[in-house]
Amino acid sequence: MTQRYLRHRKIRMLVCSFAVIIGASACWAGAVHKATLIKHNGGRAQGFVRYLPASKAFELKAGAVTQSLQASEVAKVVLLEQPAQLQQLVAAVKRGQYLAAIAPLKKIKDEYEMFGPDLIAAQYLAVAYLNSGKAAEAVRMCEELLRGNPTASKSGEFAGIYWDALLKEKKYATLRRILEDAIQTGSRDIAAVALVKRGDMDMEKGESKKALLDGYLRTILAFQDIKTIQPEALYKAMKAHTAVNEHHYAEKWRKRLLSGYPNSDYAKKLK
Amino acid sequence: MNRRMRSSTLPARCVGFPVLFLVAMAVSTPAVFGQDLGGGSGLSPEVEAELDYADRLMAAGMADYSEAIFKTLSLPPEIKDIREIRNACAQGKFPEAEKIVAKRGGETQEAWTLKLSLADGYYMWGKYAEAQKIYDGFFAKFPDGPKPALKGFYLESAYKYSQMMLMMDNKPAAAKAYRAAVKAKPERHIDRQLKSELCEVLLQLAEEADAKARPALLAEIKKYVDEILWVQDLWFGRAIVMLAHMQKMQNNIDGAMSLIDDYTSQLKDIDKALKQSADETGEDMTKLSPMAQCRYMIGVIMHDEAKKIVKEGGDRQRALDLLIGKVTGRTSRGKDKRSSGSLQHFLNVFIRYPNTSWAPDCGNRFREVEEMLKEVWDKEVKAKITPAQWNAVELAQFREARSLFKQQRFKEASEAYEQVLALFPERENSVAAMGELAACYIELEEHLSCDVLLRHVAERFCRNKELMVAAGDQLVRVAFKFSERNDEARMREAYDVFFTYMTQHPRAASELFRFAQEEFRGNNLDKAMSYYEQIVANHEGKPVYFDALSQIAFVHSKQERPGDEVKTLKLLIEKLKAQENPGHAVVSAMFRFANALKALGPKYLPLAISKYSDLEKMLLDKEARLAYQNSAEEAESNARILQASLFYRAMADCMRTVVPKNVSDYFAKKYKRKVPDALILKTYYKAGAIKTLLTLVDSFPKSDFSPLALSQIGTLYTVLEKPDDARKALQRLQKEYPESEQAKNAVFMIGLNLLEMGMEREAIGYFKEMFSGKGEYAAGQILTAGKALYDAKQYAVALQAFDRIIKSETERGYVEPARVRKGQSLLALKKFKEAADVLRGVLADYPSSGYTIEICLGASQAFAAVASETADAESRRAIFDEGVVAMKRARKFAKAAGKKTELDVGVARIFERKSAAETQFGDAAKAEQYRNDAVAAYQAVIMFQNPDDETVAPHLEDAYFYCLPLLLEMERWDDALQDADRYIKDFPKGKHTLKVRQYQSKARVSGGTKAAPSAAPAPATTPEEG
């Protein structure tokens, strides 16, 4: 009898465990990640975290305690582990393997919404879409992400790709409005990138002078502290000056690019 | 040492400072790298001045002018040769230069001076290989250094060559030149400078060299550095920095870190000396502190190394030691004692040396280290850089640039501003600095940079709450600077940028209005409008907003857009009434609104009248009108508007042509029958107008409108067939307002008024009184009366006016139009012969008259009419030809296509009449000939004129209309059918469609087909003008 009791007890425990697990799973549907949430006031909380898009909140479970934090209260999310495939997918996109990377990047973007890797995934997903002739899809995806996470626009890399997608889709009016906003109110690195993009848009419309005056030259002369964008701005300014036969200016920027940023991709194009 | 670090150790604006410092420290030592080679040029100041002038001409690209000056100078042979070589090289004439060199020959200093001048010329033209060959040859002559006599020349040449090679980025050649210079064994401070600069070049070469070549370079550097370290001056500090770089290159970071400690006391001594020098000379030399430089450079080495370790996942403790220093022991209180890490170095330089060029980057790097410590090691840094400390560094940096600006050293100032703005791009001081930088660009005529900067300031700060106003002020200052330089175009561009972006700036509205008013006064209405519209769009509620709306209405009025004027005034009234105490502005706007409605035409007359009434009610109510006058002047203005409103309402009532339904129903009910509208208009409205005008005169006897009103009353009584009342009104006018224009011209005015009201019969009576000779009337009035009568087709009476003028006046301005109109009046009265005589005379007397076309048109009709009744064939043809000549003459004056076509058709008509006259007088052959001429003339119009031109079309239609019956008469059925078809196609709703269809049918029935048209007839032979 004891053995039978024990066997039944074991079975009951197993069933209960499963029930707990199933129950927990049911309660915690959606991607859950082990992470630390850092609040604006410096407070931290670590545990299993998931994001609830409908309520724009994070739910954190630490042991038996579950707490909820509005996304607006969270300054930073630090994942314990980054998505395994992300770096490889980024590398694949950089190598030009766009189509194969799309589905897995999309998965990471969705599963890590608001955790950080979603932004990187989205950025490279957009690159993949753009280079696969799916600019409209890139725009749609970026705008969807921005709706859920407006702060993504503060990321210079992400913003740059989104703007490239808009440019590809020739959504000039929308793009101009967004760029003006970024130039006037964005951080300096965002503003610098926005100026170059505006220059690209004006060049596409054949307005080289405008591209220089309201785009590339502004970045070169007024945003010298934003080094990352300087090679691109110098290269494009050189091209724009050449287009309007201002060869002495073109030469000036060529020399600055070669002397100031000799190892940049843009300098290599000149060699 | 990479380029970036080199620029950090030796910022562009500090290039001259080491030399300056050396000069300051060694007061009695003469400058070496200048003109003085031990004796000066030996030329007189006048000749020096001429040579300088020749150099400037050469620099401006005017080589031939330079040569002309040069040839006038009497120079020693050696200087002459040098100059000639330079001139030849500047023009690319190298063979010529080479000849001069070859002529001198030898190895003397003079000979080498010429050769090196030639080498400099090659360099200028990019012929680097040729230049290098000569210089290498020169240095090869002195493998152990120059003779004492050549020392100065040799040194200068070697240093110059080293700089040339650096500009070409040819470091090995530059190093070789430096070594050569050192061989000259110059004075100590120059020797130290040369060795220090040589070491910098060698460091760069060592960085780029492979592992095999590097040790030799480092050994050479070490040799020089050891020599430099013997003396404590600026070069001493740089030598330590170079040692640090060498340590780093040899992966000995610890060695680099300990250098500061090893040489602390010497560096402190130099700092003290610099401070003392600053106190004595007033020039701040502490910004060159080698201590600051060393700390900064070593801090950078350590920081970069730590970043590299963390990135590569290396020894994190090592990275931490680099950032915050290694633990070297324990303090007496048991706490860790550390050496200095990069954090301490950065903080030290930032706080203690705020005026150095390294301080700002130290601040930035301090923050970077702080963030890194937090992120990677979760450590907090206790020491903080306070905002006040940041401000101190910022102020020191900006002060330096501003000092150069105030000294009008614009080139250096611009470079200084660019550097400091790269560090502090968006601070309060930055905005003013950008304004000054723009001023530098203007002085240097770097217009593109200035434009870019202005747009940046405008766009970047337009939504920055703290800095927007300051940024806008800077834009206006720059615009003002352009204005001072009379650069109107750039001044406007600067303002356009300001207006586009700074819509919220406190000055925007007033500046826009100022510009708008300037354009308005200059009659550039479209431009003025664009400025006013900007005010209305962006500055609602400001005082100029209402002024702008008012001006927009004025512009619409000037550009004859009454509809838009009305809409604008309506908006203005609405906005003004929403204000508290709007004052006279509302009254003025309401009055203008009523006037604008009246100008829209009869349909809006009732509405205009109702608006005048509203205004009168408002102003006649003593209580109500107080809200609309804030001063005695405004009260007076309102009173004038009230008088004007009464007057114009009365006039509007007189102009009614439609009786509103409620009014006609009222009268029908009153009189129990339908009262004709004409009677209502006359007895009700015009009588009502009289009442209004009388009210005006009685209430405001001193009003400017009162004599006008009495004049109108007289007219209206005349219309109402009350001559006694009319006369009484005129008498009152002449009695109470004897000096008024209306009193003097009462009869004339009444006549005109009657004509305007369409009452010609009554008007004629008054005009006859004028022409009878009673009363004094100006020639202009009589002419006006005559023209008005002519326009009203009262030709016989009009003739009286014209005859009076012709008889009494001599001035062409009156006589000419009077004669023209007389001729036209006679023509209209079918007195063709008299008309022809008058018009013939006018054509003869005024060959270039502005009325030529009118005269010729009239004259040709008169001639044709007279000719048609002239029996004698020769005379008849001559008179007809006169008509054709007149038309051709008119055509020469005509510019518009429509008028030309009309005249061409007129010529054809004359041919037609000519043919008819020949038929009448029995010359069938001539009749046929002239008919052919007529058809040819019509066909020319039909073929060559454009039916789509609105001005041409009516006359083209006439050409078809007149030509078709002639073609039918000539039995040219095909041509007639084709022309008819073409007319129907081009003018489906034309004025002659019905008739043309009849011609078309006739042609078809008679056998016409749509074959290709027959060949165009030969052009008619027309008489030439006599």
Contacts between the chains, C-beta under 8 A, distances in Angstrom:
chain1	res1	chain2	res2	distance
A	180	B	459	7.7
A	183	B	459	5.8
A	183	B	460	6.7
A	184	B	459	6.0
A	184	B	460	6.7
A	184	B	462	6.0
A	184	B	463	4.7
A	185	B	463	5.5
A	188	B	425	6.7
A	188	B	426	7.1
A	191	B	460	6.9
A	213	B	448	7.9
A	213	B	451	6.0
A	213	B	452	6.2
A	213	B	455	6.4
A	214	B	455	6.2
A	214	B	459	8.0
A	217	B	448	7.2
A	217	B	449	8.0
A	217	B	452	4.4
A	218	B	452	5.7
A	218	B	455	6.8
A	218	B	456	5.1
A	221	B	418	7.8
A	221	B	449	6.3
A	221	B	452	5.3
A	221	B	453	6.6
A	221	B	456	7.3
A	222	B	421	7.7
A	222	B	425	7.1
A	222	B	452	7.2
A	222	B	453	6.9
A	222	B	456	4.2
A	222	B	460	7.3
A	223	B	425	7.4
A	224	B	418	7.5
A	224	B	422	4.1
A	225	B	422	5.3
A	225	B	423	7.2
A	225	B	425	6.2
A	249	B	448	7.4
A	259	B	3	7.0
A	259	B	169	7.8
A	260	B	3	7.8
